[in-house]
Amino acid sequence: MPKGSLEVITGPMFAGKTSALLKKARSFDGEMMLIKPSFDTRYGICEIKTHDGVAAEAFNLTNTDEILSSDAIEKAQAVFFDEIQFFTEPYFGGDIIACIQTLIDRGLNVVCCGLDMNWKGEPFEIIAKLKKIADRCIPLHARCAICNEDAIFTYKCSGSKSDIELGAADIYEPRCAKHYPFSSVYEPSETNDVDTRQGDLFDF
């Protein structure tokens, strides 16, 4: 059996990742399956929805066994994962990288979209691993909320200090390197040991 392929769509929030995923899913000629993480309930339990309102029904699954043994997977020729960075403990059970490799070995084409970095500028491990085995990676940019230039960072302007917190424009905004300091939810005393020079924060 020929192996399938893996495509990874990445970028900051508001870069159009989910829109790109849904466009590919709708143009796919064959049986396919859309999967979202159960953790993301911003727009409903069994629905993928973009920030500008485009929506599609999706499977809300909590572990790899549900994916690999589902009836829909048996019929599918392609699988589309939204917000793939959330397919990890404590929100999701099992090794999603191994699961995706199994799907590819079965001959299914897999497309994933997700954040490449959290709001602290730290890479999401799942995305980093998927990039290493992907046939194609598509990096998307948003528009900086300050200067409208290309933005690759997600800035957290409100909310808690939690590493992962669901939200949209009420909590996050895209920023370019020039306008990306550490988030305002940090207290100054907590950034004493951090190089906060704008535009020279990280080397990815």
C-alpha positions in Angstrom: 0.0 0.0 0.0 1.4 3.4 -0.9 2.1 5.7 2.1 0.1 8.8 2.6 1.5 12.3 3.0 1.8 14.8 5.9 1.2 18.6 5.5 1.6 21.0 8.4 0.2 24.5 8.5 1.7 26.7 11.2 1.8 30.3 12.5 0.6 32.6 15.2 -3.0 33.2 16.2 -5.0 35.1 13.6 -2.8 33.9 10.7 -5.6 32.0 9.0 -4.5 28.5 9.9 -7.9 27.0 10.4 -9.2 28.8 7.3 -6.4 27.2 5.2 -7.2 23.8 6.8 -11.0 24.0 6.0 -10.3 25.2 2.5 -8.1 22.1 1.9 -10.7 19.9 3.5 -13.6 21.2 1.3 -11.5 20.9 -1.9 -10.5 17.3 -1.1 -12.1 14.9 -3.6 -12.8 11.8 -1.5 -13.8 10.6 2.0 -12.2 12.6 4.7 -12.4 13.2 8.4 -12.1 16.5 10.4 -10.8 16.2 14.0 -10.6 18.8 16.7 -9.3 18.6 20.2 -11.9 18.2 22.9 -10.1 20.9 24.9 -11.1 23.6 22.5 -14.7 24.4 23.1 -14.6 28.1 22.0 -17.0 27.6 19.1 -18.9 24.4 20.1 -18.1 20.8 21.0 -18.3 19.2 17.5 -17.5 22.2 15.3 -14.4 23.8 13.9 -14.8 27.5 13.4 -12.5 30.2 12.1 -12.2 33.6 13.8 -14.2 35.2 11.0 -17.1 32.7 11.4 -16.5 29.9 8.8 -17.5 26.6 10.3 -17.5 22.9 9.7 -18.6 19.8 11.6 -15.8 17.8 13.2 -15.1 14.8 15.4 -14.3 15.8 19.0 -11.9 13.0 20.1 -10.0 12.6 23.4 -7.4 9.8 22.6 -5.6 8.0 19.8 -7.6 4.8 20.2 -10.8 6.7 19.3 -9.1 7.9 16.2 -7.5 4.7 15.0 -10.6 2.5 15.7 -13.3 4.9 14.5 -15.6 3.8 11.6 -15.0 7.1 9.9 -11.2 6.5 9.7 -11.9 3.1 8.1 -13.6 4.9 5.2 -11.4 8.0 5.1 -8.7 8.8 2.5 -7.6 12.0 4.3 -7.6 13.3 7.9 -7.5 17.0 8.9 -6.5 18.0 12.4 -7.3 21.4 13.8 -5.2 22.9 16.7 -2.9 19.9 16.7 -0.8 21.5 19.5 -3.6 20.6 21.9 -3.4 16.9 21.2 -1.3 16.2 24.3 -1.8 15.4 28.0 -3.8 16.4 30.0 -6.1 17.3 27.2 -5.6 14.2 25.0 -4.5 10.7 25.6 -1.9 8.8 23.6 1.0 9.6 21.3 -0.5 11.8 18.5 2.8 11.7 16.5 2.7 7.9 16.4 -1.0 8.0 15.6 -0.4 10.3 12.6 2.5 8.1 11.4 0.1 5.0 11.6 -2.5 6.9 9.5 0.2 7.8 6.9 1.4 4.2 6.8 -2.2 3.1 6.1 -2.1 5.3 3.1 -4.1 8.3 4.4 -3.1 11.9 3.7 -2.9 14.0 6.8 -3.1 17.7 7.1 -2.5 19.4 10.5 -2.7 23.0 11.6 -1.6 24.6 14.8 0.4 27.2 16.7 4.2 26.8 16.3 4.9 28.8 19.4 3.0 29.7 22.6 2.6 33.2 23.9 5.9 33.0 25.7 7.7 32.3 22.4 8.4 28.7 23.2 7.9 26.1 20.5 5.1 23.6 20.8 6.7 20.2 20.9 4.1 18.5 18.7 4.5 21.0 15.9 8.3 20.7 16.1 8.1 16.9 15.8 5.6 17.0 12.9 7.8 19.4 10.9 10.6 16.8 11.0 8.5 14.1 9.3 6.3 16.4 7.1 6.3 16.3 3.3 5.3 19.9 3.3 5.2 22.7 5.8 3.3 25.9 5.2 4.2 28.8 7.6 1.5 31.5 7.7 1.9 35.1 9.0 -0.7 37.3 10.7 -0.6 41.1 10.7 1.0 42.9 13.7 -1.6 44.6 15.8 0.8 47.6 16.2 2.3 48.2 12.8 0.5 45.8 10.4 3.7 44.1 9.3 4.1 40.4 9.1 3.6 38.8 12.6 5.0 35.5 13.7 4.4 35.9 17.4 1.3 35.6 19.6 1.2 38.3 22.3 -0.9 37.8 25.4 -2.4 41.1 26.5 -4.7 39.9 29.3 -5.8 36.7 31.1 -3.9 34.5 33.4 -0.2 33.4 33.5 -1.2 29.9 32.4 0.9 28.5 29.6 -2.2 27.4 27.7 -5.4 29.5 28.0 -8.3 29.4 25.5 -9.2 32.8 24.1 -9.4 35.0 21.0 -9.0 38.7 20.5 -10.0 39.3 24.1 -6.7 37.8 25.3 -4.3 37.5 22.3 -3.1 39.6 19.4 -0.4 39.0 16.7 2.9 40.8 16.9 5.9 41.2 14.7 9.4 40.7 16.2 9.9 44.5 16.7 6.7 44.8 18.8 6.9 41.5 20.7 8.1 41.9 24.3 7.1 39.4 26.9 3.4 39.5 27.7 2.0 42.1 30.0 0.7 39.4 32.3 4.2 39.0 33.6 5.2 41.1 36.5 8.5 43.1 36.0 10.2 41.1 38.8 9.6 37.9 36.9 11.5 39.1 33.8 14.7 40.2 35.5 16.6 37.2 34.1 15.2 37.5 30.6 16.7 39.4 27.7 13.8 41.7 26.7 15.5 43.5 23.8 12.8 43.8 21.2 13.4 42.0 18.0 16.2 39.9 19.5 14.3 37.6 21.9 14.5 34.2 20.4 16.5 32.2 17.9 14.2 29.6 16.2 
